[in-house]
Amino acid sequence: MIALLGLVVGVALGLVLEPTVPPGLQPYLPIAVVAALDAVFGAVRAYLDGRFDDKVFVISFVSNVLIAALIVFVGDQLGVGSQLSTGVIVVLGIRIFSNAAAIRRHLFHA
């Protein structure tokens, strides 16, 4: 219930305040969102498997976002930012779909 309330408050604040992302950080936002989604899907899967730990979730959420952003930043510095961005998206996308499949199997027994 607290998570749902937090989501509603976050969406409401976003709509009211209309935050903007500085141009220098815009290439990292999609990577950060996908990394955060990976952590969320992993947490849902862990919850359904009965092994969810809030500390592990927070650490994985923050570390996923920071590591993904760091990989893209290093790629930008090396001149291969778009290739590393694609790689990060592919790897995290595979993890998200894997977790989504496990969640589906758990919920629908299929």
C-alpha positions as YAML, in Angstrom:
chain: A
units: angstrom
residues:
- id: 1
  name: MET
  ca: [0.00, 0.00, 0.00]
- id: 2
  name: ILE
  ca: [2.88, 2.36, 0.79]
- id: 3
  name: ALA
  ca: [4.43, 1.70, -2.64]
- id: 4
  name: LEU
  ca: [1.16, 2.52, -4.39]
- id: 5
  name: LEU
  ca: [0.79, 5.71, -2.38]
- id: 6
  name: GLY
  ca: [4.38, 6.65, -3.26]
- id: 7
  name: LEU
  ca: [3.69, 6.05, -6.93]
- id: 8
  name: VAL
  ca: [0.58, 8.23, -6.87]
- id: 9
  name: VAL
  ca: [2.39, 11.03, -5.03]
- id: 10
  name: GLY
  ca: [5.36, 10.81, -7.43]
- id: 11
  name: VAL
  ca: [3.18, 10.98, -10.53]
- id: 12
  name: ALA
  ca: [1.19, 13.89, -9.07]
- id: 13
  name: LEU
  ca: [4.36, 15.81, -8.23]
- id: 14
  name: GLY
  ca: [5.74, 15.15, -11.71]
- id: 15
  name: LEU
  ca: [2.58, 16.49, -13.32]
- id: 16
  name: VAL
  ca: [2.43, 19.57, -11.10]
- id: 17
  name: LEU
  ca: [6.14, 20.50, -11.04]
- id: 18
  name: GLU
  ca: [6.94, 19.46, -14.63]
- id: 19
  name: PRO
  ca: [10.65, 18.82, -13.99]
- id: 20
  name: THR
  ca: [13.14, 19.17, -16.83]
- id: 21
  name: VAL
  ca: [16.27, 17.16, -17.43]
- id: 22
  name: PRO
  ca: [19.43, 19.17, -18.17]
- id: 23
  name: PRO
  ca: [20.66, 18.58, -21.74]
- id: 24
  name: GLY
  ca: [23.91, 17.04, -20.50]
- id: 25
  name: LEU
  ca: [22.02, 14.32, -18.63]
- id: 26
  name: GLN
  ca: [19.41, 13.55, -21.31]
- id: 27
  name: PRO
  ca: [21.38, 10.68, -22.93]
- id: 28
  name: TYR
  ca: [21.51, 8.91, -19.55]
- id: 29
  name: LEU
  ca: [17.82, 9.15, -18.66]
- id: 30
  name: PRO
  ca: [16.53, 6.30, -20.86]
- id: 31
  name: ILE
  ca: [19.34, 4.05, -19.61]
- id: 32
  name: ALA
  ca: [18.54, 4.93, -16.00]
- id: 33
  name: VAL
  ca: [14.84, 4.23, -16.53]
- id: 34
  name: VAL
  ca: [15.50, 0.81, -18.07]
- id: 35
  name: ALA
  ca: [17.97, -0.03, -15.28]
- id: 36
  name: ALA
  ca: [15.37, 0.98, -12.68]
- id: 37
  name: LEU
  ca: [12.72, -1.13, -14.41]
- id: 38
  name: ASP
  ca: [15.09, -4.10, -14.28]
- id: 39
  name: ALA
  ca: [15.42, -3.68, -10.52]
- id: 40
  name: VAL
  ca: [11.64, -3.34, -10.08]
- id: 41
  name: PHE
  ca: [10.87, -6.45, -12.12]
- id: 42
  name: GLY
  ca: [13.54, -8.32, -10.18]
- id: 43
  name: ALA
  ca: [11.95, -7.20, -6.93]
- id: 44
  name: VAL
  ca: [8.49, -8.33, -8.01]
- id: 45
  name: ARG
  ca: [9.90, -11.70, -9.01]
- id: 46
  name: ALA
  ca: [11.71, -12.03, -5.68]
- id: 47
  name: TYR
  ca: [8.53, -11.09, -3.81]
- id: 48
  name: LEU
  ca: [6.51, -13.73, -5.63]
- id: 49
  name: ASP
  ca: [9.24, -16.29, -4.95]
- id: 50
  name: GLY
  ca: [9.12, -15.38, -1.24]
- id: 51
  name: ARG
  ca: [12.68, -14.08, -1.04]
- id: 52
  name: PHE
  ca: [12.25, -10.30, -1.30]
- id: 53
  name: ASP
  ca: [14.56, -8.18, 0.84]
- id: 54
  name: ASP
  ca: [14.05, -4.43, 0.88]
- id: 55
  name: LYS
  ca: [17.74, -3.68, 1.47]
- id: 56
  name: VAL
  ca: [18.73, -5.80, -1.52]
- id: 57
  name: PHE
  ca: [16.11, -4.02, -3.62]
- id: 58
  name: VAL
  ca: [17.33, -0.53, -2.72]
- id: 59
  name: ILE
  ca: [20.96, -1.48, -3.30]
- id: 60
  name: SER
  ca: [20.20, -3.16, -6.63]
- id: 61
  name: PHE
  ca: [18.00, -0.25, -7.74]
- id: 62
  name: VAL
  ca: [20.66, 2.36, -7.05]
- id: 63
  name: SER
  ca: [23.59, 0.26, -8.27]
- id: 64
  name: ASN
  ca: [21.79, -0.74, -11.51]
- id: 65
  name: VAL
  ca: [21.14, 2.90, -12.35]
- id: 66
  name: LEU
  ca: [24.65, 4.06, -11.44]
- id: 67
  name: ILE
  ca: [26.46, 1.24, -13.23]
- id: 68
  name: ALA
  ca: [24.37, 1.60, -16.39]
- id: 69
  name: ALA
  ca: [24.95, 5.36, -16.42]
- id: 70
  name: LEU
  ca: [28.68, 4.85, -15.79]
- id: 71
  name: ILE
  ca: [28.95, 2.41, -18.70]
- id: 72
  name: VAL
  ca: [27.27, 4.90, -21.03]
- id: 73
  name: PHE
  ca: [29.43, 7.74, -19.70]
- id: 74
  name: VAL
  ca: [32.62, 5.77, -20.31]
- id: 75
  name: GLY
  ca: [31.32, 4.91, -23.78]
- id: 76
  name: ASP
  ca: [30.73, 8.60, -24.47]
- id: 77
  name: GLN
  ca: [34.27, 9.39, -23.37]
- id: 78
  name: LEU
  ca: [35.63, 6.69, -25.67]
- id: 79
  name: GLY
  ca: [33.44, 7.80, -28.56]
- id: 80
  name: VAL
  ca: [31.31, 4.65, -28.61]
- id: 81
  name: GLY
  ca: [28.46, 5.82, -26.40]
- id: 82
  name: SER
  ca: [25.65, 4.75, -28.71]
- id: 83
  name: GLN
  ca: [27.05, 1.22, -29.05]
- id: 84
  name: LEU
  ca: [27.42, 0.81, -25.29]
- id: 85
  name: SER
  ca: [23.96, 2.30, -24.76]
- id: 86
  name: THR
  ca: [22.53, -0.29, -27.11]
- id: 87
  name: GLY
  ca: [24.42, -3.04, -25.29]
- id: 88
  name: VAL
  ca: [23.14, -1.92, -21.90]
- id: 89
  name: ILE
  ca: [19.56, -1.72, -23.20]
- id: 90
  name: VAL
  ca: [19.81, -5.21, -24.73]
- id: 91
  name: VAL
  ca: [21.22, -6.80, -21.57]
- id: 92
  name: LEU
  ca: [18.73, -5.10, -19.26]
- id: 93
  name: GLY
  ca: [15.90, -5.83, -21.69]
- id: 94
  name: ILE
  ca: [16.75, -9.52, -21.63]
- id: 95
  name: ARG
  ca: [16.73, -9.45, -17.82]
- id: 96
  name: ILE
  ca: [13.40, -7.60, -17.75]
- id: 97
  name: PHE
  ca: [11.76, -10.09, -20.10]
- id: 98
  name: SER
  ca: [13.23, -13.01, -18.15]
- id: 99
  name: ASN
  ca: [11.80, -11.64, -14.91]
- id: 100
  name: ALA
  ca: [8.48, -10.88, -16.62]
- id: 101
  name: ALA
  ca: [8.30, -14.48, -17.84]
- id: 102
  name: ALA
  ca: [8.99, -15.78, -14.34]
- id: 103
  name: ILE
  ca: [6.30, -13.48, -12.93]
- id: 104
  name: ARG
  ca: [3.83, -14.68, -15.58]
- id: 105
  name: ARG
  ca: [4.63, -18.32, -14.81]
- id: 106
  name: HIS
  ca: [4.15, -17.68, -11.10]
- id: 107
  name: LEU
  ca: [0.86, -15.82, -11.48]
- id: 108
  name: PHE
  ca: [-0.76, -17.90, -14.21]
- id: 109
  name: HIS
  ca: [1.03, -21.21, -13.69]
- id: 110
  name: ALA
  ca: [1.80, -21.23, -17.41]
...
